[in-house]
Amino acid sequence: MPGTAPDCWGITGPNSAAEMLLCDTGVLLAAGNVKDQAHQTCLRLLRQADGPLLVPSPVLDEIGYLLQSRVGPQAEITFLKSFGGDGFHIAELENQDIQRMAELVETYADLPLGIVDAAVIAIAERLRLTEIATLDHRHFTVVRPRHTAAFVLLPGSVAA
């Protein structure tokens, strides 16, 4: 297997609805693969988050595929067992999110932005979240959200 799953994601701790952290695929993939250069940084970010860790439903599809194909089925199982309680929670798409995603994908067609990143942005806008857990600075620094001047990208710059 190209990667190795961590024994435990260790996502626990007190949650505050005011401190939600929206997670993009790259942070989750790095946290789930001990061989990834950003593994420790991303795992620390998720473990130290003050509030609920939200995973947009399209990210769940993408991370499931990537964990299984790059790290192995055990990583996928461990990730799925990290949902609920003080762990991850699904952020479902709503109808207005789909409309906003279409606008975003059209506006940023030259990137291209893509459905998953557009979903993360649309959900962040709807929930008025300014912080996004992502390693994808290329897309998330270009997009101008409706509710804030720019997103705060966590964990910040990580050497690739």
trRosetta pair geometry for C-beta under 8 A, 3 or more apart (Angstrom, degrees):
i j d omega theta_ij theta_ji phi_ij phi_ji
1 4 6.9 119 97 -78 119 57
1 71 6.5 47 168 -176 124 29
1 72 4.5 -29 -126 -55 150 117
2 35 7.4 -142 145 73 62 151
2 70 5.4 -65 71 -165 122 64
2 71 7.2 -80 73 -82 79 38
3 32 7.9 62 137 116 141 77
3 33 3.8 -47 -168 -143 139 111
3 34 7.3 140 180 41 84 59
3 35 4.9 -146 -133 39 67 117
3 36 6.8 11 -129 -41 123 86
3 70 5.2 41 2 140 126 82
3 71 3.7 -54 82 -102 119 74
3 72 7.2 -152 72 -4 81 85
3 75 7.1 18 102 -51 116 157
4 33 6.7 104 54 -158 45 60
4 34 4.6 -41 83 45 100 107
4 35 5.5 101 20 -25 88 101
4 71 6.7 -105 6 -153 4 90
4 72 7.9 6 -118 16 36 122
4 75 8.0 154 157 -67 25 117
5 32 6.0 -27 -129 179 77 78
5 33 7.0 -43 -92 -96 44 46
5 34 7.2 47 125 -9 8 96
5 67 7.6 59 -96 -168 107 103
5 71 5.2 101 -64 158 80 124
5 72 6.3 -105 -25 60 111 99
5 74 4.9 -151 30 103 150 95
5 75 3.3 -159 -92 -81 117 81
5 78 5.5 143 171 20 132 142
6 9 6.3 114 78 -82 125 47
6 10 7.9 -73 134 -1 137 98
6 31 7.4 -58 1 159 137 62
6 32 6.6 -118 12 -140 95 37
6 33 8.0 -80 -26 -34 82 6
6 34 5.4 128 -76 -61 72 99
6 39 7.6 153 -59 -171 115 117
6 43 6.8 107 -59 -107 163 140
6 75 7.9 79 23 -119 59 87
6 78 7.1 -173 72 139 71 158
7 78 7.8 -178 162 -122 21 146
8 78 6.9 -146 -113 -158 36 119
9 31 6.6 53 -138 148 95 114
9 32 7.2 -24 -94 -91 104 75
9 43 7.3 -148 -156 -135 62 93
9 46 7.1 -55 175 115 101 141
9 78 6.2 146 -29 150 96 102
9 79 6.8 94 -55 -102 139 51
9 82 4.5 -3 46 -95 146 144
9 87 7.4 79 89 -136 130 114
10 43 7.4 56 53 -177 112 104
10 47 5.4 3 109 -106 104 118
11 46 5.6 -53 -102 148 104 108
11 47 6.3 -119 -101 -94 52 58
11 53 6.3 -65 -166 14 134 150
11 82 5.1 70 34 -168 126 115
11 86 6.9 -174 131 116 73 80
11 87 4.4 89 97 -126 117 76
11 88 6.5 32 116 -34 162 75
12 47 7.8 4 38 -143 58 75
12 85 7.7 -17 -119 122 82 116
12 86 4.6 67 -144 94 56 134
12 87 7.0 -26 -78 -68 56 73
13 47 7.3 110 -20 -180 133 56
13 48 7.8 72 -27 -129 172 24
13 49 7.4 151 68 72 136 63
13 50 7.7 -96 126 -129 127 29
13 86 5.7 157 45 176 41 133
14 50 7.4 -19 89 -166 85 61
14 86 7.4 -52 -82 -126 13 124
15 19 7.7 -157 -166 67 54 102
15 50 7.7 119 -131 141 38 49
15 51 5.1 75 -161 -153 68 49
15 52 4.9 58 -159 -58 127 68
15 86 5.7 -167 -32 -130 111 74
16 19 4.4 56 74 17 103 108
16 50 5.7 -21 30 142 111 97
16 51 4.4 -80 61 -94 65 99
17 20 6.6 -2 -167 -47 44 100
17 51 6.5 147 -83 -154 8 127
17 52 6.8 16 -106 2 50 118
18 51 6.6 -153 67 -84 46 148
19 49 7.2 160 139 171 107 79
19 50 3.9 -49 147 92 158 108
19 51 3.1 160 84 -23 82 121
19 52 7.8 135 85 22 69 59
20 51 4.9 -82 -68 113 36 130
20 52 5.0 -16 -115 64 82 91
20 53 7.9 165 -161 -87 65 18
20 54 5.6 29 -178 -18 111 120
20 127 6.7 -65 78 156 148 140
20 129 6.0 -83 87 -101 105 125
21 46 7.9 -164 97 -116 144 57
21 49 4.6 -94 6 -142 146 135
21 51 6.4 145 -11 68 80 87
21 52 7.4 -170 29 93 67 47
21 53 5.5 -22 70 -112 99 62
21 54 6.8 178 84 21 42 80
21 129 7.9 142 -121 -161 25 134
21 131 6.0 -49 -122 106 76 115
21 132 7.9 134 -170 -129 68 24
21 133 5.4 54 164 -28 109 114
21 154 7.3 -58 -148 58 119 141
22 54 4.9 -31 -105 72 61 111
22 56 7.0 38 -165 -37 102 96
22 91 6.7 -17 -123 -8 95 162
22 120 6.2 136 149 -160 123 86
22 123 6.3 158 -133 103 139 113
22 124 5.3 -124 31 -84 166 92
22 127 7.4 149 -62 61 126 141
22 129 5.3 119 -14 108 121 160
22 131 7.3 154 30 97 83 63
22 132 5.2 -38 79 -117 101 73
22 133 6.7 -173 88 19 45 81
23 27 5.6 -118 -155 73 90 124
23 28 5.6 87 158 -51 126 105
23 46 7.5 35 -100 -102 132 105
23 53 5.8 30 -30 -179 126 92
23 54 6.5 175 11 79 82 51
23 55 5.3 -29 62 -93 113 69
23 56 7.9 -157 69 4 64 75
23 59 6.7 158 101 144 80 161
23 88 7.4 -60 25 -125 147 108
23 132 7.8 154 -96 -169 18 66
23 133 4.5 -20 -110 65 65 120
23 134 7.8 154 -162 -65 41 65
24 27 5.9 92 63 11 73 101
24 28 7.5 -150 98 -1 37 97
24 59 6.3 -141 -146 -114 36 133
24 116 7.8 104 -151 144 85 104
24 117 7.2 25 -135 -108 123 70
24 120 5.3 12 -93 -110 91 159
24 132 6.1 49 -27 167 109 107
24 133 6.3 -163 19 92 75 62
24 134 3.7 35 30 -100 139 95
24 135 7.5 -144 86 21 118 61
24 136 5.9 -101 136 21 155 117
24 140 7.6 -110 -50 -55 158 138
25 28 5.8 -72 -154 42 34 108
25 29 5.9 30 158 -21 74 110
25 59 5.2 -155 -65 -147 78 89
25 62 4.9 -54 -100 108 138 126
25 63 5.2 -163 -133 -68 81 87
25 66 6.8 92 -177 18 116 152
25 116 6.4 12 -26 157 127 144
25 136 7.9 48 53 -27 87 128
26 29 5.7 -55 -142 37 30 110
26 30 6.2 27 160 -16 66 107
26 38 7.8 20 156 76 96 153
26 134 5.9 71 49 -162 112 60
26 135 3.6 -114 130 38 138 106
26 136 5.5 156 -3 -34 141 87
27 30 5.9 -56 -147 39 28 109
27 31 6.2 28 155 -18 64 110
27 38 7.8 -93 -119 131 53 130
27 42 4.7 177 -159 -144 70 117
27 45 6.8 -75 -159 79 124 139
27 46 7.2 145 153 -55 112 107
27 133 4.3 -68 25 147 175 99
27 134 5.9 -94 -26 -95 111 24
27 135 5.9 161 -61 -24 65 88
27 154 7.9 39 -100 102 147 76
27 155 7.4 133 -118 -11 113 91
28 31 5.7 -55 -144 39 29 111
28 32 6.2 19 158 -11 64 114
28 42 7.7 -141 -57 167 16 133
28 55 7.1 63 -77 -115 148 115
28 59 7.1 116 9 164 147 114
28 63 4.8 -23 104 -123 137 143
28 67 7.9 -67 135 -59 98 115
28 79 7.2 71 180 -136 109 128
29 32 5.9 -67 -147 44 27 106
29 33 6.2 0 163 0 65 118
29 36 7.0 132 127 -81 79 159
29 63 6.2 -144 -62 -130 80 86
29 66 5.3 -43 -105 122 122 135
29 67 6.7 -148 -117 -70 71 74
29 70 7.2 32 -159 66 112 145
29 71 8.0 -176 -158 -27 74 125
30 33 6.3 -75 -138 47 26 95
30 36 4.3 -148 -136 123 67 150
30 37 7.7 -55 -138 64 113 53
30 38 4.0 -33 -155 87 148 102
30 39 5.4 -147 169 -83 77 45
30 41 7.5 -24 139 66 138 87
30 42 4.1 110 95 9 115 156
30 43 7.8 -126 119 -33 83 75
30 135 6.4 101 -22 -41 139 144
30 158 7.9 43 -146 122 168 164
31 39 6.6 127 -109 -148 26 59
31 42 4.2 -118 -60 119 83 110
31 43 4.6 137 -136 -77 85 67
31 45 7.9 -106 -80 55 120 94
31 46 5.5 33 -116 1 155 143
32 63 7.7 116 7 -175 150 108
32 67 5.3 -39 127 -114 152 113
32 71 6.0 -124 131 -9 99 172
32 75 4.8 98 170 -171 110 112
32 78 7.2 155 -137 82 98 114
32 79 5.6 -12 -104 -71 136 114
33 36 4.2 84 89 -22 106 109
33 39 6.1 -119 86 -93 60 111
33 67 7.7 -154 -55 -123 96 71
33 70 6.7 -35 -91 120 142 111
33 71 4.8 -131 -95 -88 94 123
33 75 6.8 15 -76 -128 68 152
34 39 5.4 95 -134 -160 32 162
35 39 7.2 113 48 -44 19 141
36 39 4.4 129 67 -54 87 89
36 42 7.7 -13 102 24 132 134
37 158 7.2 146 113 153 97 105
37 159 6.4 -94 152 92 134 84
37 160 6.9 121 68 -161 146 25
38 41 5.1 -67 -165 52 69 114
38 42 5.1 63 139 -23 95 110
38 135 6.1 88 122 -99 178 137
38 155 7.7 166 -167 44 109 128
38 158 4.4 56 -110 154 112 150
38 159 8.0 -179 -75 61 83 56
39 42 6.3 -71 -147 41 20 102
39 43 6.0 15 163 -15 64 114
40 43 5.8 -57 -140 40 27 110
40 44 6.1 30 159 -21 64 109
41 44 5.9 -58 -150 36 25 112
41 45 6.5 29 152 -22 61 106
41 155 5.0 -172 160 87 104 164
41 158 5.3 178 81 -113 161 124
42 45 5.5 -48 -148 32 34 115
42 46 6.5 29 156 -14 65 105
42 133 7.6 104 -145 179 86 111
42 135 7.4 -44 -83 -55 124 113
42 155 6.3 -133 -88 -10 53 130
42 158 7.7 -7 -49 -85 89 165
43 46 6.0 -57 -149 39 31 107
43 47 6.1 26 156 -15 66 112
44 47 5.8 -59 -140 42 28 108
44 48 5.9 9 165 -5 66 117
44 155 7.6 69 75 -108 96 145
45 48 6.4 -73 -143 45 20 98
45 49 6.8 44 155 -53 60 91
45 133 6.0 147 137 -131 134 116
45 154 5.7 153 -150 149 133 109
45 155 4.5 -119 -69 -74 137 109
46 49 5.9 -28 -154 -11 32 116
46 53 6.1 38 -149 -108 88 148
46 133 7.1 75 -77 -151 79 161
49 53 5.7 106 73 -74 160 95
49 133 7.9 -53 -83 -63 131 137
52 89 5.3 -20 -175 18 120 129
53 87 6.8 -57 46 167 118 43
53 88 4.9 -62 93 -104 107 61
53 89 6.8 137 75 18 55 74
53 133 7.8 -12 -144 10 94 150
54 88 7.6 123 -114 -160 13 71
54 89 5.7 -37 -105 74 61 87
54 90 7.6 43 -158 165 69 10
54 91 4.2 50 179 -42 114 119
54 123 7.4 -158 137 145 135 136
54 127 7.8 115 20 4 176 175
55 59 5.2 -131 -174 85 79 121
55 60 5.5 94 137 -65 119 87
55 63 7.5 -72 -158 19 127 146
55 83 8.0 -78 27 -103 134 103
55 88 5.1 19 -14 -173 121 120
55 89 7.1 166 21 77 80 34
55 90 5.8 -47 72 -106 87 49
55 91 6.5 175 73 13 30 86
56 59 4.5 92 62 1 82 108
56 60 7.4 -142 96 -12 45 82
56 90 7.8 61 -154 -165 13 63
56 91 4.8 -43 -92 72 54 105
56 93 7.2 59 -166 -60 95 83
56 116 7.6 144 91 -161 128 70
56 119 4.9 146 161 131 146 110
56 120 5.4 -134 -4 -87 150 61
56 123 5.2 -165 -98 0 114 156
57 60 5.5 -43 -153 22 39 117
57 61 7.2 40 153 -16 63 97
57 90 5.7 50 -79 -170 77 108
57 91 6.9 -126 -22 80 71 53
57 92 5.4 43 -35 -118 127 51
57 93 5.8 -94 38 -11 122 89
57 119 7.4 -103 57 176 72 145
58 61 5.7 -48 -157 31 42 113
58 62 6.5 36 150 -14 69 107
58 93 7.2 51 -24 -45 98 126
58 115 6.1 -139 -155 130 155 98
58 116 4.7 -158 130 -112 120 70
58 119 4.4 120 28 30 134 167
59 62 5.6 -59 -147 43 36 109
59 63 5.8 29 159 -15 73 110
59 116 6.0 110 -79 -162 61 106
59 119 7.2 -153 -31 91 82 125
59 120 6.7 72 -55 -73 121 101
60 63 6.2 -56 -136 41 24 103
60 64 6.2 32 160 -26 61 109
60 90 6.5 -12 -48 -115 143 101
61 64 5.9 -58 -152 31 24 114
61 65 6.8 19 156 -13 60 107
62 65 6.1 -60 -156 37 30 108
62 66 6.2 19 155 -11 67 113
62 116 5.3 22 -33 -107 150 151
63 66 5.6 -59 -139 45 34 107
63 67 5.8 35 162 -20 70 107
63 79 6.9 -154 137 177 118 158
64 67 6.2 -55 -141 36 22 106
64 68 6.3 17 161 -13 59 113
64 76 5.9 68 -149 -138 66 110
64 79 7.7 -160 -95 89 62 140
64 80 7.9 51 -107 -65 99 104
65 68 6.1 -66 -151 40 24 108
65 69 6.0 4 163 -5 65 117
66 69 6.1 -62 -134 46 26 100
66 70 5.5 -6 177 9 67 121
66 71 7.9 49 135 2 65 97
67 70 6.7 -68 -124 51 17 89
67 71 5.1 -39 -163 41 60 119
67 72 7.8 -57 156 53 69 34
67 75 4.4 -145 -176 112 104 112
67 76 4.5 147 105 -75 120 73
67 79 5.8 -95 -100 -9 173 148
68 71 7.5 -26 -61 55 8 76
68 72 7.0 -8 -149 174 39 12
68 73 5.8 32 -130 -88 84 57
68 75 7.4 -158 -73 68 37 97
68 76 4.7 19 -69 -51 83 140
71 74 7.8 -104 131 66 96 76
71 75 3.8 17 110 0 131 160
71 76 7.7 158 75 -34 106 73
72 75 5.5 105 63 5 67 100
72 76 7.6 -129 110 -1 41 92
73 76 5.3 -55 -152 37 43 115
73 77 6.2 45 151 -22 73 103
74 77 5.5 -51 -147 36 35 113
74 78 6.2 36 155 -20 67 105
75 78 5.8 -53 -145 37 30 111
75 79 6.3 34 154 -21 63 106
76 79 5.8 -54 -149 35 28 113
76 80 6.4 26 155 -16 63 107
77 80 5.9 -59 -149 38 29 109
77 81 6.3 24 155 -16 65 110
78 81 5.8 -59 -148 39 29 110
78 82 6.7 36 150 -30 62 105
79 82 5.7 -58 -160 23 33 117
79 88 7.9 11 -179 9 73 152
80 83 6.3 -36 -172 0 44 114
82 87 4.3 -170 167 -164 66 140
82 88 5.4 61 115 5 93 106
83 87 5.5 -134 -107 101 12 122
83 88 4.7 -54 -101 73 66 93
83 89 6.9 120 -155 -88 82 36
83 90 7.4 18 -144 -34 128 85
84 87 5.9 25 56 49 44 107
84 88 7.8 6 -1 66 38 60
84 89 7.4 99 -82 -90 30 74
91 123 5.0 86 140 -166 133 147
91 127 7.5 -66 -144 -35 132 145
93 97 4.5 -137 -157 82 81 140
93 98 6.2 81 164 -54 125 83
93 101 7.9 -16 -141 -29 129 138
93 119 6.1 -66 -87 -142 116 108
93 122 7.5 38 -131 96 91 129
93 123 7.1 -91 -99 -71 62 104
94 97 4.9 104 53 -3 64 105
94 98 7.8 -127 99 -7 38 84
94 126 6.9 143 37 -142 122 166
95 98 5.8 -51 -157 27 38 111
95 99 6.9 34 150 -14 67 103
96 99 5.6 -51 -152 37 41 114
96 100 6.3 40 151 -18 69 106
96 122 7.8 178 117 -177 70 113
96 126 6.8 130 92 -97 115 123
97 100 5.7 -57 -148 40 32 109
97 101 6.1 40 151 -26 66 104
97 119 6.7 52 163 -138 119 67
97 122 4.1 115 -152 137 79 130
97 123 6.1 24 -125 -67 134 66
97 126 6.2 -56 -79 -31 95 143
98 101 5.5 -48 -147 31 31 116
98 102 6.7 36 152 -21 61 100
98 122 7.8 112 -43 167 20 168
99 102 5.8 -51 -156 30 32 112
99 103 6.8 32 147 -16 63 103
100 103 5.5 -52 -153 35 38 114
100 104 6.2 38 151 -19 69 106
100 118 7.6 174 116 173 75 94
100 121 7.7 -141 136 106 114 92
100 122 4.1 142 90 -121 122 108
100 125 6.6 -145 179 62 160 144
100 126 7.8 -164 15 -49 158 100
101 104 5.6 -56 -146 38 32 111
101 105 6.1 29 158 -17 68 106
101 115 6.5 40 179 -142 130 64
101 118 3.9 99 -145 136 80 120
101 119 5.8 9 -99 -72 129 58
101 121 7.9 136 -101 65 67 96
101 122 5.1 -58 -59 -36 78 146
102 105 6.0 -54 -142 38 28 107
102 106 6.2 25 157 -15 63 111
102 118 8.0 106 -34 169 22 150
103 106 5.9 -63 -149 41 26 109
103 107 6.0 23 157 -19 66 112
104 107 5.8 -55 -139 39 27 109
104 108 6.0 -13 172 18 65 112
104 113 5.8 -118 143 117 93 166
104 118 4.2 160 86 -131 130 100
104 121 5.8 141 -123 80 161 140
104 122 6.8 -126 -9 -56 141 94
104 143 6.8 17 -150 -133 109 127
105 108 6.8 -73 -134 58 20 83
105 109 6.6 59 155 -81 59 72
105 112 7.3 26 -157 -177 78 96
105 113 5.3 -138 -109 65 54 115
105 114 7.0 161 -114 -3 101 3
105 115 6.8 2 -80 -78 135 53
105 118 5.1 -37 -52 -70 87 154
106 109 5.9 -10 -155 -46 29 109
107 113 7.9 31 71 -17 76 144
108 111 4.7 6 162 -5 99 120
108 112 7.0 119 123 -156 79 44
108 113 4.0 73 94 -43 122 120
108 139 7.7 91 158 -149 149 86
108 142 6.7 118 -131 115 126 121
108 143 6.2 -44 -64 -89 152 90
109 112 5.7 -15 -164 -118 42 89
109 113 7.4 -57 -78 8 28 92
111 114 7.9 -97 98 -8 114 79
111 138 7.5 138 -158 139 108 99
111 139 5.9 84 -178 -111 148 85
111 142 6.5 166 -93 78 124 157
113 117 5.2 -131 176 83 78 122
113 118 5.4 85 130 -59 122 93
113 139 5.9 117 -130 -148 68 117
113 143 7.0 79 -117 -73 126 121
114 117 5.1 78 69 21 93 102
114 118 6.5 -160 94 -8 44 95
114 139 7.8 -57 31 -116 100 153
115 118 5.6 -63 -144 41 26 113
115 119 6.2 31 157 -25 66 105
116 119 5.7 -51 -150 30 30 113
116 120 6.7 32 151 -19 63 101
117 120 5.6 -48 -150 32 37 114
117 121 6.4 34 152 -16 66 105
117 136 6.7 -114 -104 119 120 156
117 139 4.9 -45 -158 144 156 155
117 140 7.2 -135 -157 -64 112 80
117 143 7.9 177 151 -29 112 148
118 121 5.7 -56 -149 39 33 111
118 122 6.1 33 154 -20 67 108
119 122 5.8 -53 -140 38 30 110
119 123 6.2 27 160 -15 65 108
120 123 6.2 -61 -150 39 25 107
120 124 6.2 27 153 -20 63 110
120 132 6.4 81 163 -143 118 132
120 134 7.4 92 164 -76 160 131
120 140 7.9 -53 104 -93 131 113
121 124 5.6 -56 -146 37 30 113
121 125 6.3 31 155 -20 65 105
121 140 7.6 -173 -79 -116 101 80
121 143 5.7 -70 -113 142 148 158
121 145 6.4 -153 -162 -97 95 94
122 125 5.8 -53 -149 35 30 112
122 126 6.4 27 154 -17 64 107
123 126 5.7 -54 -145 37 33 110
123 127 6.1 12 162 -1 67 112
123 129 7.8 1 122 27 75 125
124 127 6.3 -68 -141 51 24 96
124 128 8.0 -153 163 24 54 1
124 129 4.5 -95 -147 65 74 100
124 130 7.7 120 -180 -78 110 18
124 132 6.0 -42 -91 -74 145 111
124 145 6.6 -74 106 -120 115 141
124 151 6.9 3 159 -106 158 122
125 128 7.3 20 -177 -78 30 41
125 145 5.5 -167 -86 -161 96 102
125 146 5.2 59 -144 38 125 105
125 147 5.4 154 -143 -2 69 115
128 147 5.3 -132 -124 168 72 159
129 132 7.2 105 123 -67 115 73
130 147 7.7 -122 -80 104 81 103
130 148 4.9 95 -112 -56 102 172
130 151 6.2 177 -176 -133 54 55
130 152 5.5 50 135 9 91 99
131 151 7.0 124 -116 -173 20 83
131 152 4.6 -33 -100 73 73 105
131 153 7.9 165 -153 -85 60 17
131 154 5.7 21 -172 -9 105 119
132 140 6.1 -138 75 -146 143 149
132 151 5.1 -3 9 179 113 137
132 152 7.4 152 21 75 64 53
132 153 5.9 -24 69 -111 88 62
132 154 7.0 175 85 28 37 80
133 154 5.1 -42 -102 80 62 97
133 155 7.3 30 -141 -36 79 67
134 137 7.3 152 111 -61 103 51
134 140 5.5 108 83 -16 154 155
134 153 5.6 -68 59 -148 96 98
134 154 7.5 89 26 59 57 52
135 158 6.1 -57 -126 43 101 126
136 139 5.0 -7 151 34 113 105
136 140 5.7 102 100 -8 86 106
137 140 6.2 -74 -130 55 32 95
137 141 5.2 25 177 -20 75 118
137 153 5.8 123 -102 133 83 169
137 157 7.3 1 -50 -96 156 69
138 141 7.0 -64 -143 32 8 101
138 142 7.1 -1 158 -13 49 115
139 142 6.1 -71 -156 34 30 108
139 143 6.5 18 161 -16 69 111
140 143 6.2 -48 -136 34 35 108
140 151 5.5 -64 174 60 106 139
140 153 5.6 125 105 -90 135 123
141 150 7.2 19 -141 -160 57 122
141 151 7.9 -114 -88 54 44 95
141 153 7.0 -56 -65 -24 85 144
143 151 7.7 25 79 -4 99 118
144 149 7.8 -49 -148 -174 87 40
144 150 7.3 -58 -121 -90 60 67
145 148 5.4 17 80 50 122 78
145 150 7.2 130 20 -126 98 23
145 151 6.1 94 -18 -52 133 88
148 151 7.0 104 84 -77 126 46
153 156 6.7 124 98 -91 81 34
155 158 6.1 61 76 -55 108 114
